[in-house]
């Protein structure tokens, strides 16, 4: 490619936390530029946002339908190559469907859709279109998460026996949704969030991290979900037991009412020959333990990293890499794949979450909710 990929955005207008994250992440490696957008359900705010992002007025659209229709009419060397969808959950499916049906590749926030039925339909659309679809499970972009995955795949830890993962936050400890807090308002609303609250928001990240690092699927789960906030109908807390496809056992705990916690995502994987531990709040250390060797700590761009981890390390060892860089790795790997497609080349094993991870995430939500309704009975998915 002799140019940057052109990105359109749906949602993420002025004041949006996640929209700003997507724009920064997409731009970090110099492979992608934002060229257009429909940034809000309010036409006025959408156009104002586009101007604030220094886009030409004619590429600031009132809604996503107008954006997709008008972008498709532009010459091929001007129109957007893909669209990033950064809206609340209930606004993922329709724009993704329309974009794919009009020939545009898609990057979408998680969870993939509002319902499992939408997810299944979207998978069919992606398959039929032959277009790329990326899901932003951003924590898989950390160099040391990729190191952990490579170590498990290489057999360094031996057969995996036990997994512990937790994702703890405290921002919903009080009823902030009743104070006009925009994100809290839609997060606790089933019509916008779906059947999972914290389960869909952060539980899916924990589940994705387990399956990504171990390359093992969760076969069954038993879920006990909590609803501690006043008048909340969606879960804001949960504890799960997991059974993995190889016979390993797992535990998962997630919460958004864990007072004092900020973004405490942590995973431990125990094998026959070794174990590892990674914490999102200290992402530049992967701690490993061994049967007959001393503890060893890996760092980004440090010694003894596998190529998968080195390829995701951007700066010299000792310089911290964090949330934005990990998010950017999803965009970088998606961009590498899309550039290959546009130049009639192939990528053997693209390394970013896809529509299939989205399906797994939605099935996880539904299985956990079903288990909880049946007094935490073991549920397959």
N, C-alpha and C positions, 0 to 999 in steps of 0.2 A: 504494500500500500504506500502511496506517495502523499497521502493526506490523512487527516484525523477522521474518525467515525463521527457522524452527525447524530446527535441524540435529541429527541423530543421528550418532554416530561408532562405527565398528567398528575395533578395535585402538587403539593409542595410549595405553595405560594408564600408570600411574605409572612414571617412568623412561624413557619413550619420547621420544627426541629429535624424531622427525618428528611424533608426535602433538601434542606441545607447540607445534611450529611451526604446524601446521594450526589449532589452537585460537586461537592469537594472531592468525594471519593472517585467519581468518574473522571475528574480532571487531573488527578494526582500524577498519573504516569504519562500525561501528554498525548494520549491516544484517542481521546474523546472530547468533543466540544458540544455544548448545549446550543442548539440553533432555533428551537421553537418550544412552545408549550401551551397547555391549557391548565393553569395553575390553581384554579379554584372553582367551586360550584357557583360562585358569584362572578358573572362576566366582567364586572367592573374591577374586582380584585384580581382576576386572572390577568387582565390587560395591564393593570398597574404593577403587578408582580413581574411580568415580562419586561416592562420598561426598567424596573429596578434591577433586573438581571442583565441590563444593557443589550436586550434583543431588539431588532428592528420591529417597528409597530406592526408590519404586515405578517410577522411570524408570532405575534401574541394573539392567541385565539380565545374566543368566548367560552368554548366548551370542547371536549375531546372529539365529539362527532365532527365539528367544523375543522379541527386540526387534522384529523386523519383524512378527511375528504380533500382538503386543500393541499396537504402535503403530497398526496398521491398524484395530484394534477401537476405538480412541479416537475421540471426536467430531472432525470435520474441523478445528474451531477449536482443537484441542489437540495433535493428532498432529504428528510431525515432517514437514517438507516435503521434506527430502532427507537422504541419508546420505553421510558422508565415510568412505571406506575407506582406512585408513592401516596396513595389515598388510603382512607380507612378500609377495613376488610370488605365491606359490602359493595365497594366501588372498584374491586379488582377484576371481577369476571367480565363484565360488559365491555370495558375498554380493551381488555386483553383480547377478547374474542374479536372485536371489531378491527383491532390492529392486525391480528394474524390473518383474518379473512381479506385484508387489503394489502397483504404482502410485507408487513413490517414485523421485524423481530421484536422480542419483548424481554425486558427486565422487570421483575415484579417483587414487591415487598411480600413478607410472609405474615400470617399464614396465607396460602395461595388464593383461597376463595372464602366466601361466607359459608358455603355448605359443601358437603361431600359430593352431592350430585353435580354441583357446578365444577368441582375439581375433576371429576370423571369426564364430564363433557369437554372441559378445557384440554385435558390430555388427548382426547380424540382429535380436537381441532389442531393442536400442535403437531401430532403425528401426521395428520392428513396434509397439513401445510408444508411440512419439511423445514419449517423455520426454527430458529433458535429461541429457547425460552430459559431464562436464568431466574433463580429465586435467591433473594439476598439473605441467606443464612450466613451472615458476615463473619461469625466467629471461626468458621472453618478456614478463613483467609489468613489467620495468624501463622507465622513461620513455624512456631513450636507446636501448634496443633498439627501441622503437616509433618513435622518431625515425629510426633507421637504416632500418627497414622502409619508412617513409613516403618517405624520400629516394630509396630504390631504386625504389619504385613510381612516384614522380613523374618518374623519368628523370634525376634530378640527377647520377647517376654515369655515365649512358649505359649502353650494353650491358655486362653483367657478363661479365668475362673469367676471373677467378681468385678463388678463395676459400681461405683458410687458417684452420683452426680447431683449437684444442687444448684439452683438459681434463685437467689433470695434478694428481694427488694423491699423497701418500706414505704414507697411513695403513696400507697393507698391505705396507709394506717388510719387516716381520718377520712371523712366523707368529702374529699375535695371536689368530687363531681357535683356537689350541691352548691359550690362556690363559683361555678362558671368555668372551672378548669377544663379547657377544650378537649385535651386528650383523654382525661379521666371520664368526661361525659360520654364519649362514644365507646370507650373501652368497656364500660359497665352496661352498655345497652345491647341486648341480644340482636336487635334489628340491624345493628351496624357491626358488631363484633362477632356474631355467630354464637354457637352453643358453648364456646369456651371463653373464659375471661383470662385470668393469668395463665391458664392452661394453653390457650392459643397464642398469647403474647410471648411468654417466656418459656413455658413448658415445651413448646415445639422446638425452641433453640436447644434446650437440654437434651431432648430426644434425638435431634439431628446430630448433635456433637457425639453422643454415644455411638450411633450407627456409623458416623463418618470415621471416627478414630479407630474403632474396632473392626469395621467392615462386617459386622454381625447385625442381623436383623433382630428386633424385638419380636418374639412370637406371641407372648401373652403378657398381660399386665393385670394388676389388681390396684384400683385407685380409690383413695379416700379424699374427696374434695371438700374444701371448707368455704363458707360464705359468711365472713365475719363482719363486713361492712354493713351498716344499717340500710335495710331495704334492698340490698344487692341480691339479684337473682342469678348472677354468674359467679363462678368460683373466683376467689382472690387468694387461695392457698390450696396446696395439695401435696399428698404423699403417695408414692406409687412403689409397688414391688414389680420387678421385671424378670421375665424368663427369656434368655437369649437362645437363638437357634442352635448354638453348639452346646447347650446345657449350662452355660454360665448364669449366675444370678446377679441381679442388680437392684439398686434402690435409687429412687429419684425423689427429691423434695424441691418444691418451688413455692414461692410466696411473694405477694406484693403488699403484705401487711406485717412483714418482719421488721418491726420498728428498729431504726438505726442502720439497716442495711442499705447500701447504695446500688451496686450492680454486681453482686457476689455470685458469679458463675464459676463453678469449680468442678473438676472431674478427676477421679482416681480410677485407674485400671490395674487390676492385679492378675498376673499370670503365674505360670509354674516356675519360671526362671527369673522373673523380675517384675517390677511394678513402676507406674509413672503417675505423676500428679501435675496438673496445670490449673492455674487460677487466672481468670480474666482480669482481675484487679492487679495482678502482678504478672503480666503476660510474657515478660522477657526471661522467665525461668521455667524450664521443664525439669522437674526433680525426678530422678530415677533411683530405684533401689534394686540390689542384686543379691542372689544367694551367697556368692563367695567373693564379691567385690565391694569396694566402698561406694557410698552414695555418689552419684554423678549428676551435675547440673548442666544442662544445655542452655545456651543463649543464642539469640538471633545472630546469624553470620559468625557464630563462634566455631569452636573446634568440633570435629566429628559429626557434623550435620549431614544428613542425606540430601541428595540433589533437590528433592521436592521442597525441603525447607530452605535451602540456599536460594532457590529460584524465587522465593517469596520474601527474602530479606533484602531490603533496599539500601540500608546504610551500614557503616562499619560497626563491628561488635562494640558493645558498651554504650551505644546510642539507642535509647528506648524506641521501640515500635509498638503502636497501640491500636486503638479502635478504628481510627480513620484509615490507617494503613491496611488493616485487615479487611475493612469494607472495600477499599480500593483494589485489593487482590481479586475479589469477586469480579469487579468490573474489568480488571486487566485480563484475567483469564477468559472472560466472555469476549472481550475485544479481540484477543488473539485468535479465538475460534471464528468470530465473525469476519475478521480480516481474511482468514484463510478461505472461508466460504466465498467471499466476494472476489477472491483471486483464483478461484477454482482449485484450491488446495484442500488437503484433509488434515485433521488433527486426530491422532489415534485415540487418546484418552483425555478429552477436555476435563479440566478440574474446576468445576463450579456446580452448585446445586441446580437441578433442572426440574422440569414439570413432574418427574417421577418422585423427587424428594417432596414436592408439594402434595402429591397424592398420599405419600407415607405420612406426612404431617397431619393431613386432614383425617386419615384413618385412625391415627393416634388419638386425636381429639375425640372422635366419636367413640372409640373403644373405651377411653378413660371415663367419659360421661356415662356410658352404658354400665360400666363396672361400678361406678359410684352409686348409680340408681339402684343397683342390685346388691347393696351392702358390701361393696368392694370384692365382688366375686371375680375369679380369674376369667379374663375375656381375651379371645384371640382377635388379631387383626392382621 
